[in-house]
Amino acid sequence: MNKTVLYIIAFFLIISLVKCVSNNSNYQSETTHQSQSKYNDMSPSDYYKEMKSTNLQYSDVAWQAKNTYGWNCDEIINMSEPISTSGNELKDPLLISQIVGNYSIATCSSGIKLRVYPRISTYPIITNINGGFE
């Protein structure tokens, strides 16, 4: 096989992997309040291996918004469908390289709206509605 064919195959494999990761970054609404999150019953030493961006309950997103990022978000009452993004609004090449290419808008019971950016193999990045951390 020539190099061009190999590059084309590699390109399609990478696109498939990104789509697979993106599709696994769904949020489930069975529990909504941060006090219901599985992270409340977990040792902090287990956070790194357990906190992933896939199959999160709304309560897990609320827990991370409040406890990891300090947002006023005790409960998630709504989560939008994923919105495609290049991540440039994050203004940090390292963070941009970690996201899977989309974010969802989480609406908290306090009224605050946050962007939830799934990442590969770790917890999501959670920013204000404009993509910032202030």
C-alpha positions in Angstrom: 0.0 0.0 0.0 1.2 3.5 -0.7 1.4 6.2 1.9 -1.6 8.1 0.7 -3.9 5.1 1.2 -2.5 4.6 4.7 -3.0 8.3 5.6 -6.6 8.1 4.4 -7.3 4.9 6.4 -5.6 6.5 9.5 -7.8 9.7 9.0 -11.0 7.7 8.9 -10.0 5.6 12.0 -9.3 8.8 13.9 -12.6 10.3 12.9 -14.4 7.1 14.0 -12.6 7.1 17.3 -13.6 10.7 18.0 -17.2 10.0 17.1 -17.2 7.0 19.4 -15.9 8.9 22.3 -18.3 11.8 21.6 -21.3 9.5 21.5 -20.3 7.9 24.8 -20.2 11.3 26.5 -23.9 11.3 27.4 -25.6 12.5 30.5 -28.3 10.6 32.3 -31.0 12.3 34.3 -32.0 9.6 36.8 -30.4 11.6 39.7 -30.1 15.3 39.6 -29.0 16.8 43.0 -25.2 16.8 43.8 -26.0 15.1 47.2 -27.1 12.0 45.1 -23.8 11.7 43.3 -21.7 8.6 43.5 -18.7 10.8 44.3 -20.1 11.6 47.8 -19.5 7.9 48.8 -16.1 7.7 47.3 -12.6 8.2 48.8 -10.9 11.2 47.3 -8.0 8.9 46.4 -10.3 7.1 44.0 -11.5 10.3 42.2 -8.9 10.2 39.5 -9.6 6.7 38.4 -13.4 7.0 38.7 -14.1 10.4 37.4 -14.8 10.1 33.7 -16.8 12.2 31.3 -18.9 9.2 30.1 -22.3 8.0 31.5 -22.6 10.7 34.1 -25.7 11.3 36.0 -26.9 14.9 36.3 -26.0 14.6 40.0 -22.4 13.8 39.1 -22.2 16.9 36.8 -23.7 19.0 39.6 -21.2 17.5 42.1 -18.2 18.3 39.8 -19.6 21.8 39.0 -19.9 22.6 42.7 -16.9 20.7 44.3 -14.3 20.7 41.5 -15.1 24.1 40.0 -16.9 26.0 42.7 -20.0 26.9 40.7 -23.3 27.6 42.4 -24.9 24.4 41.2 -26.5 22.1 43.7 -28.8 20.4 41.1 -28.9 20.1 37.3 -32.4 20.6 36.0 -31.7 20.4 32.3 -28.8 19.4 30.0 -28.8 20.4 26.3 -27.9 18.1 23.4 -24.1 18.3 22.5 -23.0 21.4 20.6 -20.0 21.1 18.3 -17.0 23.3 19.1 -13.4 23.7 18.3 -12.8 24.7 21.9 -11.1 28.0 21.1 -13.3 29.8 23.6 -11.3 28.0 26.3 -8.2 29.9 25.3 -5.8 27.2 26.5 -4.2 24.8 23.9 -3.8 22.1 26.6 -7.5 22.2 27.6 -8.6 22.4 23.9 -6.6 19.3 23.1 -8.3 17.4 25.9 -12.0 18.0 24.9 -13.9 15.6 22.5 -15.2 18.4 20.3 -18.5 19.3 21.9 -20.1 20.7 25.0 -23.5 20.7 26.6 -25.2 23.5 28.4 -26.2 22.5 32.0 -28.9 24.5 33.7 -28.6 24.5 37.4 -31.5 25.0 39.9 -29.8 28.3 40.9 -30.5 29.6 37.4 -26.8 29.5 36.4 -26.0 28.0 33.0 -22.7 26.2 32.5 -20.8 24.6 29.6 -19.9 21.0 30.2 -17.0 19.9 28.0 -16.5 16.1 28.0 -12.8 15.0 28.0 -11.2 11.7 27.1 -10.6 9.5 30.2 -11.2 12.1 32.9 -13.8 14.4 34.3 -15.4 17.1 32.2 -14.2 20.7 32.0 -17.0 23.0 33.4 -17.0 26.7 32.5 -19.4 29.6 32.7 -21.9 30.0 29.8 -19.2 32.0 27.8 -16.5 29.3 28.1 -14.6 31.1 30.9 -13.8 30.2 34.5 -14.5 33.5 36.2 
